[in-house]
Structures are given as structure tokens and as C-alpha cells.
Amino acid sequence: MPLTVTVTGASGFVGSHLCSALVDAGHTVRAMTRHPDDYEGAGDPVHGDVSDAASLRGALEGADAAYYLVHSLDREDFEDADARAAKDFSQAAAAAGVRRIVYLGGLGRDNQDLSAHLRSRREVEHLLGQDGVPVTVLRAAIVVGHGGISWEITRQLVDHLPAMVVPHWTTTRTQPIALQDAVAYLVGVLEPAEAEGRVFEIGGPDVLTYAQMMQRASIVIKHRPLPMLAVPLLTPRLSSYWLSFVTDVDLETARNLIDSMSNEVVVTDDAIKAVVPRRLLGYDDAVREAMAERERALAHSATDAAAG
């Protein structure tokens, strides 16, 4: 049944693709953005900012469901900022009569010593539902696709460096998922009654260490292995400075992401397969898709620049 859906972060990495997929599925999409006049994606732009509680009521009014895809990793106080935003969104969604919230969170076992980033994702899961709207949570590790921060770190390291000095956290296991599969899962849990209020773990078919991810990406992108030298004394803080130097990821985001890379993030519950059956892309094919999307984006930018 077609629904009216508000998507936060509509102009972002996952949100922009999700809006297109929801429109293709026949839903009416309200693309929430701070700058609706500049929005060029799928759906109808509507003004809203999770850091401005007063703006949320209008963005959510009349919506059957809402997707929550925002976070504040680029600021030092991101835990407090994300908690405030989630509380305000929960209250506004309940007041507007929203019947379901879908949230994209992070993998990681609750009995681990989770990083501040992953602890914040867990807190947001709970805060979004504190006013009674059922929350469906999808927990993911790295989403592999053009424009994703974590994927861009991998791509740029592989692209910029002939060899790498790697810290101990690169031996941590993770379970990346292709962007198109993550989006399909997000769309797939929107309507089924059996998805309401549940937490699902999503990941691709390959469980890899971060080092293996970079090695396999190097073979796909540059057709050669990436020489690596392990340096166990390279701390997460030093790693974040290193990442901000050799990639275009800002220091605060790099620091918050690196802190999470000591936590193993793999799927331990495959219940999602019964709700949204799907054949998933392997990691190498996900890398190929990400690089193809990047080439298309660069070609589009070049065409726009020439036309301007």
C-alpha cells in the first residue's frame, strides 16, 4: 500500500538513494532537508532540521512513517547532539501521528565495550521510541557506495598510497554491505507488520578485516595488492591524524570512526532474511558498483561544469 514517508537526511549518502527507491516503490516521499530550495533529488522537499525541534512538526505532519538517517560525527559533542535530536524527533513524530520510524544504526554486540560512536547509535535507537512510536532498527557496519564516509576512507587510502603502515585495529572483523542492498532492506521493512518495533542486523555475505577490505579493494580498483606493514603502537588518535592527512575526511569524523574500529561489527542474527528475502552482492562486486557510481558522478559534474 502506498504510504506518505518523511526521510531525514534526504540529500545524504543513504538518504538520497533511499528517496529514489521509495518513489520507485510507489510511495509519496517528503524529502526533509535544511535547504529545500536547493534540493534536486527524488521526492518533494520539505524544510526540517533535527537540531531545530520547531521545524520537525511541519516536516512530519501527515506522514505515515519516517526514516531517521542523521548523525553528528563531525562534532566533538556528537553524543549529546544526537541524543537531543532523537528526543525531539520522537516527540514530534508522536504528535504528528507517525505510525513507524525506521532507523539505520550500527552493528556491534551489546556486551562489548562499545565505542562512543556505537554507544550513541544504541542510545538513539531507544530515544526515538520513547514517545510510543514503534521503531524498526537496521544495524549495519560499513555501507559500500560512492559518497559514504567509511567507504571513502577505504577508497582514498587505496588510491593515494602505494603501501600502508597499518595499526592493530585493521585486524578487526567487519561485515560490509553494498549500498543497494542496505537501501533495499530499508525499503523492505517499511510495511510488513512483522518488522514493526524490531531490531535487525544487516550485512553482506563477506566477513573481512579492515586490512582485507583494503587489500581486496586495491585488487579491484588498481589491479594489484596493497603492501602493508603492521605497526602495533599506532594508536587510534594517531591513526585519526593520519587519516585526516591522507584523505579528505575531517579530523573529528576520522577520530570518531577510528574509535569504533576496535569493535567487531558482524551479523549474529539473520532474522532479516525472513522478512526481506534478497540475494546480496559480495564485497568485490559492491566495490565495483561504488566505483562505477563514482565515475558516473564525475562525468555528470564535468558535463555540468562544461555547460556552466
C-alpha positions as CSV (number, residue, x, y, z in Angstrom):
1,M,0.0,0.0,0.0
2,P,1.5,3.4,-0.9
3,L,2.5,5.4,2.1
4,T,3.5,9.0,2.8
5,V,7.0,8.9,4.2
6,T,9.3,11.6,5.6
7,V,13.0,10.9,5.0
8,T,15.5,12.8,7.1
9,G,19.0,13.2,5.6
10,A,17.3,13.1,2.2
11,S,20.3,14.7,0.5
12,G,22.8,12.5,2.2
13,F,24.6,9.3,1.1
14,V,22.0,6.7,2.0
15,G,19.0,9.1,2.1
16,S,19.3,10.3,-1.5
17,H,19.3,6.7,-2.8
18,L,16.5,5.7,-0.4
19,C,14.3,8.5,-1.6
20,S,14.6,7.3,-5.2
21,A,13.9,3.7,-4.2
22,L,10.8,4.7,-2.2
23,V,9.4,6.8,-5.1
24,D,10.1,3.8,-7.4
25,A,8.1,1.6,-5.0
26,G,5.1,4.0,-5.3
27,H,5.4,5.9,-2.0
28,T,4.9,9.6,-1.6
29,V,8.3,10.9,-0.3
30,R,8.7,14.0,1.8
31,A,12.5,14.7,1.5
32,M,13.4,16.5,4.7
33,T,16.3,19.0,4.2
34,R,17.5,22.2,5.7
35,H,17.7,23.8,2.3
36,P,14.6,22.7,0.3
37,D,15.1,25.3,-2.4
38,D,18.4,23.7,-3.4
39,Y,17.1,20.1,-3.2
40,E,17.3,18.2,-6.6
41,G,16.7,14.6,-5.5
42,A,13.6,12.4,-5.6
43,G,10.5,13.2,-3.6
44,D,9.0,16.5,-2.5
45,P,11.4,18.7,-0.5
46,V,10.2,19.9,2.9
47,H,12.1,22.0,5.4
48,G,13.3,20.3,8.6
49,D,16.3,20.2,10.8
50,V,16.7,17.7,13.6
51,S,18.6,20.3,15.6
52,D,15.6,22.6,15.4
53,A,12.7,21.0,17.2
54,A,10.2,23.6,15.9
55,S,10.8,22.6,12.3
56,L,10.0,18.9,12.8
57,R,6.3,19.1,13.2
58,G,5.7,20.5,9.8
59,A,8.1,18.0,8.2
60,L,6.3,15.1,9.8
61,E,2.7,16.3,9.6
62,G,0.6,13.8,7.5
63,A,3.4,11.2,7.3
64,D,2.6,7.6,7.8
65,A,6.2,6.7,8.6
66,A,9.6,8.4,8.9
67,Y,13.2,7.3,8.2
68,Y,15.9,8.6,10.6
69,L,19.2,8.7,8.9
70,V,21.1,11.5,10.6
71,H,24.1,11.7,12.9
72,S,26.6,14.3,14.1
73,L,30.0,12.5,13.8
74,D,31.7,15.7,12.7
75,R,31.4,17.4,16.1
76,E,33.1,16.8,19.4
77,D,29.8,16.7,21.4
78,F,28.1,14.4,18.9
79,E,26.7,12.1,21.7
80,D,24.8,15.0,23.3
81,A,23.7,16.4,20.0
82,D,22.4,13.1,18.7
83,A,20.5,12.4,21.9
84,R,18.8,15.8,21.9
85,A,17.8,15.4,18.2
86,A,16.4,11.9,18.8
87,K,14.3,13.0,21.7
88,D,12.9,15.9,19.7
89,F,12.2,13.7,16.7
90,S,10.4,11.1,18.9
91,Q,8.2,13.8,20.4
92,A,7.4,15.4,17.0
93,A,6.7,12.0,15.4
94,A,4.3,11.0,18.1
95,A,2.5,14.4,17.9
96,A,2.2,14.2,14.1
97,G,0.6,10.7,14.3
98,V,3.6,8.9,12.6
99,R,3.0,5.1,12.8
100,R,6.5,3.8,12.3
101,I,10.1,5.1,12.5
102,V,12.9,3.3,10.6
103,Y,16.4,3.9,11.9
104,L,19.7,2.9,10.4
105,G,22.1,2.2,13.3
106,G,25.4,0.4,13.8
107,L,26.3,-3.2,14.4
108,G,28.2,-4.4,17.5
109,R,27.4,-6.7,20.3
110,D,25.8,-5.0,23.4
111,N,28.1,-7.0,25.7
112,Q,31.2,-5.4,24.0
113,D,32.9,-2.3,25.3
114,L,31.3,-0.3,22.6
115,S,32.9,2.9,21.2
116,A,31.3,6.3,21.9
117,H,30.0,6.3,18.3
118,L,28.3,2.9,18.7
119,R,27.0,3.6,22.2
120,S,25.4,6.8,20.8
121,R,23.8,4.8,18.0
122,R,22.3,2.4,20.6
123,E,21.0,5.3,22.7
124,V,19.3,6.9,19.6
125,E,17.5,3.6,19.0
126,H,15.9,3.8,22.4
127,L,15.3,7.6,22.4
128,L,13.4,7.5,19.1
129,G,10.7,5.3,20.5
130,Q,10.3,7.0,23.9
131,D,7.0,8.7,23.0
132,G,5.4,5.5,21.8
133,V,6.0,5.4,18.0
134,P,7.3,1.8,17.1
135,V,10.9,1.9,15.9
136,T,12.3,-0.6,13.4
137,V,16.1,-0.6,13.6
138,L,18.5,-1.8,10.9
139,R,22.1,-2.2,12.3
140,A,24.8,-2.1,9.7
141,A,28.6,-1.9,9.5
142,I,30.3,-0.2,6.5
143,V,27.9,0.6,3.7
144,V,29.9,0.4,0.5
145,G,28.9,3.0,-2.0
146,H,30.1,6.2,-3.6
147,G,30.0,9.1,-1.1
148,G,29.8,7.0,2.1
149,I,32.3,8.3,4.6
150,S,33.7,4.9,5.7
151,W,33.9,3.7,2.2
152,E,35.6,6.9,1.1
153,I,38.3,6.3,3.7
154,T,39.0,2.9,2.2
155,R,38.9,4.1,-1.4
156,Q,41.1,7.1,-0.8
157,L,43.7,5.1,1.2
158,V,43.9,2.6,-1.6
159,D,44.0,5.3,-4.3
160,H,46.6,7.6,-2.6
161,L,49.1,5.2,-1.1
162,P,51.5,2.8,-2.8
163,A,51.9,1.0,0.5
164,M,50.4,1.3,4.0
165,V,51.6,1.3,7.6
166,V,48.6,-0.2,9.4
167,P,47.7,-0.2,13.1
168,H,46.3,-3.1,15.1
169,W,42.6,-2.1,14.5
170,T,42.9,-3.2,10.9
171,T,42.7,-6.8,12.1
172,T,39.2,-6.2,13.5
173,R,36.4,-8.1,11.6
174,T,33.6,-6.3,9.9
175,Q,30.7,-7.2,7.6
176,P,30.3,-4.6,4.8
177,I,27.1,-4.3,2.9
178,A,26.5,-2.9,-0.6
179,L,24.6,0.4,-0.7
180,Q,21.9,-1.1,-3.0
181,D,21.3,-3.9,-0.5
182,A,21.1,-1.6,2.5
183,V,18.6,0.6,0.7
184,A,16.6,-2.5,-0.3
185,Y,16.4,-3.6,3.3
186,L,15.3,-0.1,4.4
187,V,12.5,-0.1,1.9
188,G,11.6,-3.7,2.7
189,V,11.0,-3.2,6.4
190,L,8.7,-0.2,5.8
191,E,5.3,-2.0,5.5
192,P,5.5,-5.6,6.9
193,A,3.7,-6.0,10.3
194,E,6.4,-8.5,11.4
195,A,9.1,-5.7,11.1
196,E,7.4,-3.3,13.4
197,G,9.4,-2.5,16.6
198,R,12.1,-5.0,15.8
199,V,15.9,-4.8,15.6
200,F,17.5,-6.4,12.5
201,E,21.2,-6.9,11.7
202,I,22.2,-6.4,8.1
203,G,25.5,-7.2,6.3
204,G,26.8,-8.6,3.0
205,P,28.0,-12.2,2.5
206,D,31.6,-11.4,3.3
207,V,33.1,-11.1,6.8
208,L,36.5,-9.3,6.4
209,T,39.1,-7.5,8.5
210,Y,39.6,-3.8,7.6
211,A,43.0,-4.8,6.1
212,Q,41.4,-7.5,3.9
213,M,38.8,-4.9,2.8
214,M,41.6,-2.6,1.7
215,Q,43.6,-5.4,0.0
216,R,40.6,-6.6,-2.0
217,A,39.6,-3.1,-2.9
218,S,43.1,-2.5,-4.2
219,I,42.9,-5.5,-6.4
220,V,39.6,-4.4,-7.8
221,I,40.5,-0.8,-8.2
222,K,44.2,-0.8,-9.1
223,H,44.6,-4.5,-10.1
224,R,47.4,-5.1,-7.6
225,P,47.8,-5.9,-3.9
226,L,48.5,-3.2,-1.4
227,P,51.7,-3.8,0.6
228,M,51.1,-3.4,4.3
229,L,53.3,-3.2,7.4
230,A,51.7,-3.6,10.7
231,V,52.7,-1.1,13.4
232,P,51.0,-2.1,16.7
233,L,51.9,1.1,18.5
234,L,50.0,3.3,16.1
235,T,47.2,4.5,18.5
236,P,43.6,5.3,17.4
237,R,44.4,9.0,18.0
238,L,47.5,8.9,15.8
239,S,45.5,6.9,13.2
240,S,42.9,9.7,13.1
241,Y,45.5,12.3,12.4
242,W,47.0,10.1,9.7
243,L,43.6,9.5,8.1
244,S,42.8,13.2,8.0
245,F,46.1,13.9,6.4
246,V,45.9,11.3,3.6
247,T,42.1,11.6,3.0
248,D,39.6,14.4,2.8
249,V,37.7,13.2,5.9
250,D,37.8,15.8,8.7
251,L,39.7,15.1,11.9
252,E,36.7,14.9,14.2
253,T,34.9,12.4,12.0
254,A,38.1,10.4,11.5
255,R,38.6,10.2,15.2
256,N,35.1,9.1,16.0
257,L,35.2,6.4,13.3
258,I,38.6,5.1,14.2
259,D,37.5,4.7,17.8
260,S,34.8,2.3,16.6
261,M,37.1,0.2,14.5
262,S,38.3,-1.7,17.6
263,N,34.8,-3.1,17.9
264,E,34.0,-6.2,15.8
265,V,30.9,-5.5,13.8
266,V,29.4,-8.6,12.3
267,V,25.9,-10.0,11.9
268,T,25.0,-12.5,14.6
269,D,21.2,-12.7,13.8
270,D,20.0,-13.2,10.3
271,A,16.2,-12.7,11.0
272,I,16.1,-10.0,8.3
273,K,16.2,-12.8,5.7
274,A,12.7,-14.0,6.6
275,V,11.2,-10.5,6.3
276,V,13.1,-9.2,3.3
277,P,14.5,-12.2,1.2
278,R,17.3,-10.9,-1.0
279,R,20.4,-12.1,-2.9
280,L,23.2,-9.9,-1.7
281,L,26.2,-8.5,-3.5
282,G,29.6,-9.7,-2.4
283,Y,32.2,-7.2,-1.3
284,D,34.2,-7.2,-4.6
285,D,31.0,-6.5,-6.6
286,A,30.0,-3.8,-4.2
287,V,33.3,-2.1,-4.7
288,R,32.8,-2.3,-8.5
289,E,29.4,-0.8,-8.2
290,A,30.7,2.0,-5.9
291,M,33.5,2.8,-8.4
292,A,31.1,2.8,-11.4
293,E,28.8,5.2,-9.5
294,R,31.8,7.4,-8.8
295,E,32.7,7.5,-12.5
296,R,29.1,8.5,-13.4
297,A,29.1,11.2,-10.8
298,L,32.4,12.6,-12.0
299,A,31.2,12.6,-15.6
300,H,28.0,14.3,-14.6
301,S,30.0,17.0,-12.7
302,A,32.2,17.5,-15.8
303,T,29.1,17.9,-18.0
304,D,27.6,20.4,-15.6
305,A,30.8,22.4,-15.4
306,A,31.1,22.5,-19.2
307,A,27.5,23.6,-19.6
308,G,28.0,26.4,-17.0
